[in-house]
Amino acid sequence: MPTARINGITLGFDDYGTGPPVVMVTGTGAPGRIWRTHQVPALTAAGHRVITVDNRGMPPSDPCPEGFTLADMAADTAGLIEHLGLAPCRVVGFSLGASIVQELLLARPELVRQAVLMAPTGRADGLISAMTAAELDLCDSGVKLPPRYAAYVNALQNLSPRTLNDEATLRDWLDVFEMTAVDMSAFRGQLELQTTGDRLGAYAHISCPCLVIGFGDDLVIRPHLSREVAAAIPGGAYVEIPGCGHYGYLEKPDTVNAAVLDFFTAAPA
C-alpha cells in the first residue's frame, strides 16, 4: 500500500484505475479497503480512477494519539488531493467520512468538482451523543468485547431488518464481522469526532454540487438527519435508498453505485 507524508503525518491510500479521479473517504474505524469489494469495481468499470484513503487513526496511517479534529482530517484529504495532483476531483464520503468531506467543501472548495455524501449528518442528536459516550466509556474501561459478541452488536446496529431476517445472508455477515472485529480503542480519536457540534448553518456556504444519500433503515444516522444536510446545502440533491441500514453501500451496492454514477454523469466535467 502506498503512503504519503501529508500535514506532518503518514497517510495510507490505494489507487485504482485510470480516468477522472474519485477520492473515497470512509467512516469511523473502517479502512479504505472497505470500498474495494463493491464501489471500486463499479467506478473503475465506468472509467474512473479511484483513490481510497485510510484516515488518520487507522493503520497504516499514523494513529495520532494526541488527538485531532475534523478540520485536521479534511486537511489530510485536501493534502492527498494536492499530493496526487487530482484537483478538481470528485469526492465520496460515508458517515464520518461524509463529515470530513463536508468540512473539505467549506475549507477548500476549489479542490472538489462534485461530492457524494452517504449517511451524513450535520449535528449530533441525543442518540448519536449517547452512542458515542457509551463507545468512549467502553474504550476507556479496558474491556475487550469477544469477537462473536462484537459481531452481533455490529449486525444489529448497522444492518437492515431485511438482512437480519435472511438466515443465510446474516450468517455471512456475522462471519465477516467476527473475523474483522477491531478493538475500538484503536480508533478512539475518530470516535470523539462523532459528537461535533451543529454545522448545518455553515453548510449554506457549500457551493459544490452535492448528492446526499440516506439509507432507509439506518439506525446510526437516521435518514431525517441526512435530509437535513441536503436541505442545508444550496441545491443539494437527496436520494433515500430503502431496505438497507447504516452499511447501505454494502447491503445494496448496485443501487448505491447507480445513484453515484448517475449523479456523476448528470453534470460531466
N, C-alpha and C positions, 0 to 999 in steps of 0.2 A: 504494500500500500504506500503510495506517495505521501509525503508530508511537506508542509511549507512553514516557514517561520513568519508568523503573522502577529502583529501587535505584541511582540515580545514573547509569544508562546509558540509551541509546536502544534500545528493543526493538521489532522489527518483528513484525507479526502480520497475519492476514487473518481476516475474519469473514463467515460464510456462513449464510443461512437464519434461521429463527426456531424457537422451541421450547426444550425443555430443553437447556442448553448442554453441549457436549463439547469439552474442550481437548485438542489433539493435539500431542505433543512428539516431534520426530523425532530421528534418530540422528546419529552423527559425520559432520560435513562435508556434511550434507544441509539444504537449505532447507525451510521449512514447506510450500512449494507441492508437495512430493513427494506429499502426501496428496490433492492436488486431482484426480488422474486417476481414482482408484477409491474412496477412502474418503469424501471429501466428498460426492460424488453419492449414495452409498448412505445415508449418515447423514442428509443433508438430506431425501432422499425419504422416510425413515422418521420425519420430523417433528422432527429435532434441529437446533439451532443449532450450527455447528462453528467453532471458533476454532483456527487453526493458527499455530504460533509459529516465528519464526526465532531460534534460540538465540543467546546472545552468542557472538561469534566468527564469525558468519555474516552477511554483509550482507543487509539494510540495518541489522541490529543492530550495535552497537559491537563492534569487534574485541577490545578489552581485551587488548592485547599484554603488559600487566604480569602476566597470568596470572589464573586463577580456579579455583574449586573446585566440586565437585558441590553443596555447600551453597549457593554463590552462584547456581548455575543453578536449584536448587529454589526459592530465594528469588525469583528472577526470575519463575518460573511462579506462585508464590503472589501476587506483586505484581500480575501481569497479571490474575489471577482477581479480586483485590480491586479493581483499577482499573476493570474492566468490570462489577463487581457480579454475578459469576456464582455465588458460593458459596451453598450447597454444590453442586458440579457433578461431572460425570463427567470423568475424565481418562484419556487413552490415551498410552502411551509405547512407543517402539520402540528397542531396543538401548541406546545411551547415553541416549536419551530415557526408557527404562524405568528406568534407574538414577536419573535425575533425579526421576521420579515416585515411586520408592521412598523417596527422601530427603524428598520433599514429604509423603508419608504419615506419616513419622515426625515431621517438624518442625511441620507444620500440618494435622493430621488433620481439623480442623473444616471445611476448605475442600473436601473431596472426598467425594462420595457413593458412587461406585463407581470402580474403577480397572481398566484392562486393560493388562497388561504383555506386550509382544511381544518375543520373543527376549531376555529379561532374563538377567542374571547377578548373583550376589551376591559374586563373587570373581574375581580374575584368575588363571587356571591357567597352566601353563607355556606353552601355545600362545598364549594371549592376550598374555602378557607378551612372548614372542618377537616376535609380530606387531607389537606396539606399539613395542618397541625398534627394530625394523627400520624402521618407518614414521617414527619420530623421527629416526633416522640419515639416512634419505632426505631428510627436510625440511631437516636441518642441513647436508647435503652441498652444497646449492645445485643439485643435478641436477634438471632438468625432464624428466619422462618424456614421450616423444612420445604424443600423444593416442591413437593406434592401439594402442600397447603398453599404455597405462593401461587401455584398454577391454578388452583381452584378459585382463589380470590381474583386473580387476573382475569379469568374467564367471566366471572360474574360481573366484574367492573367494566369490561371492555367489549364484550360480545353481545350480539342481539339475541332476543328470545328465539328467533328463527334458528340460529346456530346452536344455542343451548339445548333446544328441543330435538335436534338431529343427532341421534346417538353416535353414529359413525363419525360424522364431522367433528363433534365435540371431543371424541377420544383423540382424534388427530391434533386438535388444538391443545388439549391438555398435555399431550406428549411433548409438543413443541415448547409450551410454556415451562414445563418441568425441566426440559433439557437446557433451556436458555435462561433459567432463573438467575437473577443477579442481585447481590446484596445492595439494598437501597443506599447504604452509607457510601457506596462508591460514587454515587451521583447526588449527594446531599446538596451541593451547591446549586444544582439545577432545580431541585425540589423547592428551594426557598423562593425561586422566582415565580412560582405558580400563584402567589398572592400579591403580585404587583398591583398598585392602586389603579383607580379608574382612569383609563386612557381614551375613552370613547370621544371625548371632546377634541382631543388632539387629532383624531383621525379625519376631522373635517379639512385638514391641511394636506391630506394624501391626494396627489394628482395622477398617480399611475393607474391605468386600467386594472381593476381587480375583480376576480371571481372568488366569491366565498362559497364554500361547500360545507353544508351541515349534514349530520348523519341522524336519521330519524329516531333511532333507539339509543342514542348516545346518553349515557348516564354520567359521564365525566364533564363534558362540555355540552350541556343540553342545548338543543337546536335554537331555542329562543336567544341564547347568548351569542350564537353565531349570526343570527339575523340582526342583532343589534350592531354588530361590526359592519355588516353590509350596509345597513341604514346610515351608519355614521360616515362612511366613505363616499364622497361625491361620485355618483354614477356607479357605485358598487353593485355588481350583479350577484344574485343569490340563487343557489340550487340546493335543494334538500333531497337527499337520497334515502328512501325508506328501506326498512328491513335490515339495517346494519347499525352496529354500536360504534363506540369510540374508534375502534380499529376498522372503520368502514372501508378505508382504502385497501385493506387486506381481505375483508369479508366480501366486498363487491368490487373487486378491482376493475373488471371490464366496464362497469357503469361509471366509476370514478375516472378511469383513464379516458373514456369517451368524452366526458364533460370537460376534462382538462384540454384535450386535443381540439375539441370544438371551439373552446374559448381562444386557444392559440391561433387557429386558422381563421376565426371570425375577423381578426384585426391583424393581418400578416404584416411582418416587418417590411 
